[in-house]
Amino acid sequence: MKKTLSTIIVAVIFVLLTATFSFAEYTAAGGENFPYFHLGLVIIGGLIIFSIKQKFEKMYAGEAVGAFALYTFYVALFTAPVIEAIKVWVS
């Protein structure tokens, strides 16, 4: 039961982080410059981390969520809309 609950929590948090990434990128770039490739990378990265979590039973849910959160942050940081927003914000 504990493993099932942990899996459900991790999956829900992964979906929420992916949705947050999508909303932030849409807000920063708009619909015409949306980075679909980066969204695909976030989804594939989430699936890989999720499968690693399933394979290794000693991996905690917090570790998987933390790794995915950092991965999502780094992917978002290096998209063109975020870099342009940082340029505008700094100058």
C-alpha positions in Angstrom: 0.0 0.0 0.0 2.8 2.4 0.9 4.5 1.8 -2.5 1.2 2.4 -4.4 0.6 5.7 -2.5 4.1 6.8 -3.1 3.8 6.1 -6.8 0.5 8.0 -7.0 2.0 11.0 -5.2 5.1 11.1 -7.5 2.9 10.8 -10.6 0.6 13.6 -9.5 3.6 15.9 -8.6 5.2 15.1 -12.0 2.0 16.1 -13.8 1.7 19.3 -11.8 5.3 20.3 -12.4 4.9 19.6 -16.2 1.7 21.7 -16.2 3.5 24.5 -14.3 6.4 24.4 -16.9 3.9 24.6 -19.7 2.0 27.5 -18.2 5.2 29.5 -17.4 6.5 29.0 -20.9 3.2 30.0 -22.5 3.1 33.1 -20.3 6.7 34.0 -21.2 6.6 33.3 -24.9 3.0 33.1 -26.0 1.5 30.6 -28.3 3.6 31.3 -31.4 7.0 30.7 -29.7 6.1 27.9 -27.4 9.0 25.5 -26.9 7.3 22.2 -27.8 10.7 20.4 -28.0 11.5 21.4 -24.4 8.1 20.3 -23.2 8.8 16.9 -24.8 12.1 16.7 -23.0 10.4 17.4 -19.7 7.9 14.7 -20.3 10.5 12.1 -21.4 12.7 13.1 -18.4 9.8 12.6 -16.1 9.1 9.2 -17.5 12.7 8.2 -17.1 12.9 9.4 -13.5 9.6 7.6 -12.8 10.8 4.3 -14.2 14.0 4.6 -12.2 11.9 5.2 -9.1 9.9 2.0 -10.0 13.0 -0.1 -10.6 14.9 0.9 -7.4 12.7 0.4 -4.4 15.1 2.2 -2.0 14.6 5.5 -3.8 12.4 7.8 -1.8 9.5 9.7 -3.4 11.1 13.0 -2.3 14.3 12.2 -4.1 12.4 11.5 -7.4 10.4 14.6 -7.0 13.4 16.7 -6.2 15.4 15.4 -9.1 12.4 16.1 -11.5 11.9 19.6 -10.1 15.6 20.4 -10.7 15.5 18.9 -14.1 12.4 20.9 -15.0 14.0 24.1 -13.7 17.1 23.6 -15.7 15.2 22.8 -18.9 13.1 25.9 -18.4 16.1 28.1 -17.6 17.6 27.4 -21.0 14.7 28.0 -23.2 14.6 31.1 -25.5 11.6 32.8 -23.9 13.1 32.6 -20.4 16.5 33.8 -21.6 14.8 36.8 -23.4 12.8 37.5 -20.2 16.0 37.5 -18.1 17.7 39.9 -20.7 14.8 42.3 -20.4 14.6 42.0 -16.6 18.4 42.6 -16.2 18.7 45.6 -18.6 
